[in-house]
Amino acid sequence: MKILFVFADDFPYSGACTNILNHLFKTGVLQSEAEKIAVLSAKYSFDEKDFGTVDNTDVYRAYVWEVFPLKAQENKFSHLGAFLRGAAVKTFAAVKNKFSPYAYIKPDFCGCIYKKLKKINAGDFDVIVAMSGDFNIAEAVRKYVEKHPGPKFVLYQVDPCSNNESMPEGSKEERAEIEKKAFELADLIFTTPLIYGYLLEKYPDFAGKIRTLEFPNVVRPAFSPDAQKEIDFIFTGSLYGGIRDPEYTFRLIEGASEDENSKFYLVGAAKKDVGFEYNEKKIVCTGRKSIEETAEMLSKSRFLVNIGNKMKNQVPSKLFDYVSTGKPIINVCKNPDCYSKEYLKKYPLALNLYEDENLLEKQISELKEFTEKYRDAAVGFDEIRELYAECTPEYCAEKLLEGFCEILKK
């Protein structure tokens, strides 16, 4: 069996799909049955090679200009041709977006992935897995498999598409059409339990090929539980204007932390991502960090903070990373019925708060009490693994492999 995973993260460094695959690959479950496992991901630097190997996994990389951080590149003139191409694509996309602000599918995005699939002869693989946080990936793989029949097409849907609440209403019809096309051609679909119910209702004819799969992020932490604590509060991940707004959380933590030396670190977020003025003596935005650097900072932290987003049908994968550590979790929800609370019901060291100006002072008191009571508390990993068995990489890898074997027999 030859398996190709396709997505647009900065593999093996960052992104939700990268995190998922890193965990799955480390189990060795897929490798036990696969002759070859490969990844097709996006380039995030001019210096990244078109092909390489990471821990015995072949990694193909493509320029996907919509996600390529062109301004951040320091060696533009050494790669002038690529730089000019990227600048042209981004300029054209910006102009097009002004006239078609609700267009979902990005032709250049899909085209870059499609061309790379052709270049690497992706038809030689038995299974091609489109990891679709962004359905432009699914569309590119769908088009490739449609024109090059042979490989089985598996959709690994980690984010909603047609019912994605973070996207403009004007693109909903196009998203529904793209989703349906992908589902029609896919041999197998994996999605989260939160999305599953909606898909069954919307696409009852495809029920036989839709499976649920949790985020496989509950893993034994690499650090010692006795690691020196240097950070009081930490958030890891990205901030999105209008979707994940940290202002209420900032006020909660500043109100509850009386120690003038106490700091709240936002790992992965830059100052410009915050969108408003804040107390930089108490709140530190680190910008982008590697997975290893983030894990090290988590190991030195006392309280892990989840800044909730406005989407009711998504649970951030970081929540499972947090659970794995056994550390106390402060979960600040945007919605009173946020699904993250369901996952944390069984976690012994969680405080769920809800953004409400009328409750701010009461919640500051609750947070003070929580931080005083659980300052050095921790849950053992054996207990966590038992509570969240379906979220372990071993369990999820077995489910994936089971599905791959099943469709290959047809």
C-alpha positions as CSV (number, residue, x, y, z in Angstrom):
1,M,0.0,0.0,0.0
2,K,1.3,3.5,-1.0
3,I,-0.3,6.4,0.7
4,L,0.0,10.1,-0.1
5,F,-1.3,12.8,2.3
6,V,-2.0,16.2,0.7
7,F,-2.5,19.5,2.6
8,A,-1.1,23.1,2.7
9,D,0.6,23.3,6.1
10,D,4.3,24.0,6.8
11,F,5.2,20.3,7.3
12,P,6.8,19.1,9.5
13,Y,6.8,22.4,11.5
14,S,3.4,23.9,12.0
15,G,-0.4,23.7,11.4
16,A,-3.2,21.5,12.6
17,C,-2.8,18.9,9.8
18,T,1.0,18.8,10.4
19,N,0.3,18.2,14.1
20,I,-2.2,15.4,13.3
21,L,0.2,13.6,10.9
22,N,3.2,14.0,13.2
23,H,1.3,12.1,15.9
24,L,-0.1,9.5,13.6
25,F,3.3,8.8,12.0
26,K,5.1,8.3,15.3
27,T,2.8,5.4,16.2
28,G,4.2,3.3,13.3
29,V,0.8,1.8,12.7
30,L,0.4,3.1,9.1
31,Q,4.0,2.2,8.3
32,S,3.4,-1.4,9.5
33,E,1.1,-2.0,6.4
34,A,2.3,0.7,4.0
35,E,5.1,0.1,1.5
36,K,5.4,3.9,1.1
37,I,4.0,7.0,2.9
38,A,4.5,10.4,1.5
39,V,3.3,14.0,2.1
40,L,2.6,16.8,-0.4
41,S,2.6,20.1,1.5
42,A,3.1,23.8,0.8
43,K,6.4,25.7,0.8
44,Y,6.8,28.4,3.4
45,S,10.4,29.4,2.5
46,F,12.4,29.9,-0.7
47,D,15.1,27.7,0.8
48,E,12.8,24.6,1.3
49,K,13.6,21.9,-1.3
50,D,11.0,20.5,-3.7
51,F,11.6,17.1,-2.2
52,G,13.1,15.8,1.0
53,T,12.7,13.1,3.6
54,V,11.5,13.6,7.2
55,D,11.8,10.5,9.5
56,N,11.5,8.1,6.5
57,T,8.6,10.0,5.1
58,D,9.0,11.4,1.6
59,V,8.0,15.1,1.5
60,Y,7.0,16.9,-1.7
61,R,6.6,20.7,-1.5
62,A,4.8,23.1,-3.8
63,Y,4.6,26.8,-4.1
64,V,1.0,27.7,-3.1
65,W,1.2,31.4,-3.3
66,E,-2.0,32.1,-1.4
67,V,-0.4,30.8,1.8
68,F,3.3,31.6,1.0
69,P,4.6,34.3,3.4
70,L,6.2,36.4,0.7
71,K,6.9,39.5,2.8
72,A,8.7,37.4,5.5
73,Q,11.3,36.1,3.1
74,E,14.8,37.6,3.6
75,N,16.4,36.2,0.5
76,K,14.0,37.6,-2.2
77,F,16.7,38.6,-4.6
78,S,18.3,35.2,-4.6
79,H,15.0,33.8,-5.8
80,L,13.9,36.7,-8.0
81,G,11.9,34.6,-10.5
82,A,9.9,32.9,-7.8
83,F,9.5,36.2,-5.9
84,L,8.1,38.0,-8.9
85,R,5.7,35.1,-9.7
86,G,4.5,35.1,-6.1
87,A,4.0,38.9,-6.1
88,A,2.1,38.7,-9.4
89,V,-0.2,36.0,-8.1
90,K,-0.9,37.7,-4.8
91,T,-1.6,41.0,-6.6
92,F,-4.0,39.4,-9.0
93,A,-5.7,37.6,-6.2
94,A,-6.2,40.8,-4.2
95,V,-7.7,42.6,-7.3
96,K,-10.0,39.6,-8.0
97,N,-11.1,39.5,-4.4
98,K,-12.3,43.1,-4.6
99,F,-14.6,42.2,-7.5
100,S,-15.5,38.7,-6.3
101,P,-15.2,39.0,-2.5
102,Y,-17.2,35.8,-1.9
103,A,-15.4,33.4,-4.2
104,Y,-14.2,30.4,-2.2
105,I,-12.2,28.4,-4.7
106,K,-8.8,29.9,-5.5
107,P,-7.8,28.7,-9.0
108,D,-4.1,29.3,-8.5
109,F,-4.2,27.4,-5.1
110,C,-5.9,24.4,-6.7
111,G,-3.7,24.7,-9.8
112,C,-0.4,24.6,-7.8
113,I,-1.5,21.4,-5.9
114,Y,-2.9,19.8,-9.1
115,K,0.3,20.5,-11.1
116,K,2.5,19.0,-8.3
117,L,0.3,15.9,-8.1
118,K,0.9,15.4,-11.9
119,K,4.6,16.1,-11.5
120,I,5.2,13.5,-8.8
121,N,3.0,10.9,-10.6
122,A,0.5,10.7,-7.8
123,G,-1.3,8.1,-9.8
124,D,1.3,5.6,-8.6
125,F,-0.1,5.8,-5.1
126,D,-2.9,3.5,-3.9
127,V,-4.5,6.0,-1.6
128,I,-4.5,9.8,-1.8
129,V,-5.7,11.6,1.3
130,A,-6.9,15.2,1.0
131,M,-6.6,16.7,4.5
132,S,-9.2,19.4,4.1
133,G,-9.2,22.1,6.6
134,D,-9.3,24.1,3.4
135,F,-11.5,22.5,0.7
136,N,-9.2,24.0,-2.1
137,I,-7.1,20.9,-1.2
138,A,-10.1,18.6,-1.7
139,E,-11.0,20.2,-5.0
140,A,-7.4,19.9,-6.3
141,V,-7.2,16.2,-5.4
142,R,-10.7,15.5,-6.7
143,K,-9.9,17.0,-10.1
144,Y,-6.7,14.9,-10.2
145,V,-8.3,11.6,-9.3
146,E,-11.2,12.4,-11.7
147,K,-8.7,12.8,-14.6
148,H,-6.3,10.1,-13.4
149,P,-8.4,7.2,-12.1
150,G,-6.7,4.5,-10.1
151,P,-5.9,5.8,-6.7
152,K,-8.5,5.7,-4.0
153,F,-9.7,9.2,-2.9
154,V,-10.0,9.7,0.8
155,L,-11.2,12.9,2.3
156,Y,-10.0,13.7,5.8
157,Q,-12.2,16.6,6.8
158,V,-10.9,18.4,9.9
159,D,-12.9,21.6,9.5
160,P,-16.5,22.2,8.2
161,C,-17.0,23.5,4.7
162,S,-20.6,24.2,3.6
163,N,-21.6,25.1,7.2
164,N,-18.3,26.8,8.2
165,E,-19.5,29.8,10.3
166,S,-16.3,31.7,9.9
167,M,-16.8,32.1,6.1
168,P,-19.0,34.7,4.4
169,E,-22.6,33.8,3.7
170,G,-22.0,34.8,0.1
171,S,-19.7,31.8,-0.5
172,K,-22.0,29.2,1.0
173,E,-23.6,28.1,-2.2
174,E,-20.2,27.6,-3.8
175,R,-18.8,25.8,-0.8
176,A,-21.8,23.4,-0.7
177,E,-21.3,22.6,-4.4
178,I,-17.5,21.9,-3.9
179,E,-18.2,19.8,-0.9
180,K,-20.9,17.7,-2.7
181,K,-18.6,17.1,-5.6
182,A,-15.8,15.9,-3.3
183,F,-18.2,13.6,-1.4
184,E,-19.6,12.1,-4.6
185,L,-16.1,11.1,-5.9
186,A,-14.5,10.2,-2.5
187,D,-14.2,6.5,-1.7
188,L,-14.0,7.2,2.0
189,I,-14.6,10.3,4.3
190,F,-13.3,10.8,7.8
191,T,-14.6,13.7,9.8
192,T,-14.9,14.9,13.4
193,P,-17.9,13.8,15.5
194,L,-19.0,17.4,15.6
195,I,-19.3,17.7,11.8
196,Y,-20.6,14.1,11.4
197,G,-24.2,14.7,12.4
198,Y,-24.5,17.6,10.0
199,L,-23.1,15.6,7.1
200,L,-25.4,12.7,7.7
201,E,-28.4,15.0,7.6
202,K,-27.2,16.9,4.5
203,Y,-25.8,13.9,2.5
204,P,-27.8,10.8,3.6
205,D,-26.8,9.0,0.3
206,F,-23.2,9.1,1.4
207,A,-23.7,7.8,4.9
208,G,-22.0,4.5,4.1
209,K,-18.7,6.1,3.4
210,I,-18.5,8.7,6.2
211,R,-16.6,7.7,9.4
212,T,-15.9,9.7,12.6
213,L,-12.4,10.3,13.8
214,E,-11.3,12.5,16.7
215,F,-8.1,14.6,16.7
216,P,-5.3,12.2,17.5
217,N,-3.5,14.7,19.7
218,V,-3.6,13.0,23.1
219,V,0.0,11.9,23.5
220,R,2.3,11.5,26.4
221,P,4.1,14.8,26.9
222,A,7.8,14.8,26.2
223,F,8.6,16.9,29.2
224,S,8.9,15.9,32.9
225,P,5.9,16.8,35.0
226,D,8.4,18.3,37.4
227,A,9.7,20.8,34.9
228,Q,10.5,24.2,36.3
229,K,7.5,26.6,36.0
230,E,8.5,29.9,34.5
231,I,5.3,31.0,32.8
232,D,2.0,31.5,34.6
233,F,-0.4,31.6,31.6
234,I,0.0,30.4,28.0
235,F,-2.1,30.3,24.8
236,T,-0.8,28.5,21.7
237,G,-2.2,29.1,18.3
238,S,-3.4,31.8,16.0
239,L,-5.8,34.8,16.5
240,Y,-8.4,35.6,13.9
241,G,-10.1,39.0,13.8
242,G,-13.8,38.6,14.4
243,I,-13.5,34.9,15.1
244,R,-11.0,34.5,18.0
245,D,-10.8,37.8,19.8
246,P,-8.5,37.8,23.0
247,E,-9.8,41.0,24.6
248,Y,-12.1,39.5,27.2
249,T,-9.5,36.8,28.0
250,F,-6.9,39.5,28.6
251,R,-9.1,41.3,31.0
252,L,-9.9,38.1,32.9
253,I,-6.3,37.1,33.3
254,E,-5.0,40.6,34.2
255,G,-7.8,40.9,36.8
256,A,-7.1,37.6,38.3
257,S,-3.2,37.7,38.4
258,E,-2.2,40.1,41.2
259,D,1.5,39.3,40.9
260,E,3.1,42.1,38.9
261,N,5.6,39.6,37.5
262,S,2.9,37.3,36.2
263,K,2.7,37.1,32.4
264,F,0.4,35.7,29.7
265,Y,2.2,34.3,26.7
266,L,0.5,34.0,23.3
267,V,2.7,31.5,21.4
268,G,2.1,31.7,17.6
269,A,0.5,35.1,17.6
270,A,2.2,38.3,16.7
271,K,1.5,41.8,18.2
272,K,-0.3,42.8,15.0
273,D,-2.7,39.9,15.3
274,V,-4.2,41.2,18.5
275,G,-5.8,44.2,16.8
276,F,-5.9,46.6,19.8
277,E,-3.6,48.1,22.4
278,Y,-2.8,45.9,25.4
279,N,-0.4,45.9,28.4
280,E,2.8,44.5,26.9
281,K,4.3,44.2,30.4
282,K,1.8,41.5,31.2
283,I,1.0,40.0,27.8
284,V,3.7,38.7,25.5
285,C,3.1,37.8,21.8
286,T,6.0,35.6,20.7
287,G,5.1,35.2,17.0
288,R,5.6,31.9,15.2
289,K,7.4,29.1,17.1
290,S,8.3,25.6,16.0
291,I,6.4,22.6,17.5
292,E,9.4,21.8,19.6
293,E,9.7,25.4,20.9
294,T,6.0,25.5,21.7
295,A,6.2,22.1,23.6
296,E,9.1,23.4,25.6
297,M,7.1,26.6,26.6
298,L,4.1,24.5,27.5
299,S,6.3,22.4,29.8
300,K,7.3,25.6,31.7
301,S,3.7,26.8,32.1
302,R,1.3,26.5,35.0
303,F,-2.1,27.3,33.3
304,L,-3.0,26.6,29.7
305,V,-5.6,29.0,28.2
306,N,-8.0,28.3,25.3
307,I,-9.4,31.4,23.7
308,G,-12.6,30.2,22.2
309,N,-13.8,31.2,18.7
310,K,-17.3,32.1,17.5
311,M,-17.8,28.9,15.6
312,K,-20.1,26.4,17.3
313,N,-19.2,23.5,15.0
314,Q,-15.5,23.4,15.6
315,V,-13.2,22.3,18.4
316,P,-9.6,23.6,18.2
317,S,-7.1,20.7,18.0
318,K,-5.0,22.5,20.6
319,L,-7.5,21.5,23.2
320,F,-6.3,17.9,22.9
321,D,-2.7,19.1,23.1
322,Y,-3.6,20.9,26.3
323,V,-5.3,17.8,27.8
324,S,-2.3,15.7,27.1
325,T,-0.1,17.8,29.4
326,G,-2.3,17.1,32.5
327,K,-2.0,20.8,33.4
328,P,-4.9,23.0,34.5
329,I,-6.9,24.4,31.6
330,I,-8.7,27.7,31.5
331,N,-11.3,27.5,28.7
332,V,-12.8,30.9,27.7
333,C,-15.8,30.3,25.5
334,K,-17.5,32.7,23.1
335,N,-20.7,30.8,23.1
336,P,-22.5,29.4,26.2
337,D,-23.1,26.2,24.3
338,C,-19.5,25.9,23.0
339,Y,-18.7,22.3,22.2
340,S,-15.3,22.5,23.9
341,K,-17.1,22.2,27.2
342,E,-18.3,18.7,26.3
343,Y,-14.7,17.5,25.8
344,L,-13.6,19.1,29.1
345,K,-16.4,17.7,31.2
346,K,-14.4,14.7,32.1
347,Y,-11.1,16.5,32.5
348,P,-10.4,16.9,36.2
349,L,-8.5,20.3,36.0
350,A,-10.7,22.5,33.8
351,L,-12.4,25.8,34.3
352,N,-15.0,26.8,31.7
353,L,-15.8,30.5,31.5
354,Y,-18.1,32.4,29.1
355,E,-17.7,35.8,27.7
356,D,-20.2,38.0,29.3
357,E,-19.6,41.6,30.5
358,N,-22.2,41.2,33.2
359,L,-20.2,38.3,34.6
360,L,-16.7,39.6,34.3
361,E,-16.1,40.4,38.0
362,K,-17.7,37.1,39.1
363,Q,-15.5,35.2,36.6
364,I,-12.4,37.0,37.7
365,S,-13.1,35.8,41.3
366,E,-13.7,32.2,39.9
367,L,-10.4,32.4,38.0
368,K,-8.5,33.6,41.1
369,E,-9.9,30.7,43.2
370,F,-9.1,28.2,40.4
371,T,-5.5,29.4,40.0
372,E,-4.9,29.5,43.8
373,K,-6.3,26.0,44.2
374,Y,-4.6,24.3,41.3
375,R,-1.3,26.3,40.9
376,D,0.9,23.2,40.9
377,A,-1.7,20.5,40.2
378,A,-1.5,17.9,37.4
379,V,-3.3,14.8,36.1
380,G,-1.2,11.7,35.3
381,F,-1.1,10.7,31.7
382,D,-2.3,7.2,32.3
383,E,-5.6,8.6,33.6
384,I,-5.8,11.0,30.6
385,R,-5.2,8.2,28.1
386,E,-8.0,6.2,29.7
387,L,-10.4,9.2,29.7
388,Y,-9.6,10.1,26.0
389,A,-8.8,6.7,24.5
390,E,-10.5,7.6,21.2
391,C,-8.2,10.7,20.9
392,T,-4.9,8.8,21.0
393,P,-2.9,8.5,17.8
394,E,-2.8,4.7,18.1
395,Y,-6.6,4.5,18.1
396,C,-7.0,6.9,15.2
397,A,-4.2,5.4,13.1
398,E,-5.8,2.0,13.4
399,K,-9.1,3.4,12.3
400,L,-7.5,5.1,9.3
401,L,-5.7,1.9,8.3
402,E,-8.8,-0.1,8.7
403,G,-10.6,2.2,6.3
404,F,-7.8,2.2,3.7
405,C,-7.7,-1.6,3.7
406,E,-11.4,-1.8,3.3
407,I,-11.7,0.4,0.2
408,L,-8.6,-1.2,-1.4
409,K,-10.4,-4.5,-1.3
410,K,-13.3,-3.2,-3.3
